[in-house]
């Protein structure tokens, strides 16, 4: 019984979306034109279920390159309509088109000088008649078995709102890089924005030693900095090689009791993989991971090949770069 009811609801909402798709016409293009030429913000408004859909729509628009905010129409009628500025576009959601709270703010919207785009289920409603562009979200019947709870209609509002946001995204030429800029805490944002310099250990944390120093000094630096590697430099301060923890073990096995008498140069990796501080952190991850023998640390060098930092795989994983 429950599965049958679930399938009926899904079928009902799919049918509503199919009808919505077939109804798309020049009104949609007109709405996109108004929103695209908006020189202010898009102020999304509504109450009840339409208000909840509107709140999500405002967030979607903002994250995809169209500055937007949500205004609860009930609060708008008691002073919050002051958030609307000349040049803004008000995007009002009301399935009936007769929602009192939304109608109450229309005189102020017009007087302020904002344009009005409406998502409604009734083309002959008061709200539709006062709009600059109307998007019809009419549904034959709600998925609710009583035909009362907003279900198919709220789904149609959500999908049509997404269609608006994506049409605007395409019209504006919104790119992955811009999306990342608006999502710095997300995975994509980190991959497209975070640089090696944001994560590397630099300054006093950066383990650097002369390549001619004794191995005992290299061991001291490794134990002190605890990054698993030390950069070794020549007389000009340029990177000559690195020593990682594993190199000490191999050197100890080779030189035995004479180990500490050797210089760091004797066991260093002479041509280590390096990276620049201005490169993307995701590039560093690829350098460490996409190779026959994976490495866990990268010396960071400047344009003169001087070591300016150290980056570990642990730093990348901790930052969510993988």
C-alpha angles and dihedrals in degrees: 000000000000093000091049091051092048091052091047091053093048092047090049093051093045089053090051091052092048091053090047091054093051092049095057109119143144090310089072091051090048091052091049090050092053093048093044094053093045109125093191131039133301108245109201115201141178142113136239117006091344088054091053091051089046092053090055091045091054090053092049093050093049093049091050100052104277112106106230142160136187123243119190103226092218091056090042091063089056101052108297091098083083087082088074114092134191108276094032123121118225112213106197124193119200123144093202095038087221101084104147096215092052094045090049093064097045096090090054092046091054094044092050089055101245122142121236129227116180135202107197142147094226123064092192095052125120091247093051093049091056096046130105089216131012127205110194115220097178118161126190093221139351117250088236107107088228091050089233115092113081102251115125090030095051090046090052090049091051094049094045090049090052089050090054093049093048093046088053091046090055094043091053094047091238109189138203089254092055091046089052090050089059092045105047092151095052129088094254092047092053093048095049100036112029115095131201088249089062092061108025125107107243140164113020090357093060111096108222129161139165112268088228094057117112118264089246088065091050089051090051091052092048091051093045100047096034095204096122095245144054127210115228121209136197127229091284094052093252122138111270097170145307138249121214128190092264092056090061091055092049092045092050090052092049101043101028111179092006092056099104091047092063123091124246089247090067095068104022124120101249100200106034123178108257139185137201122244093237094056121103117268089232088061089056090052090052091049091054098040108033100066137090091252112035120221129205103203137045129195110225114221134188128226090282091052093251115147108248099165150353125238125196130199085236090062091053095047092047089053092050096251104145 
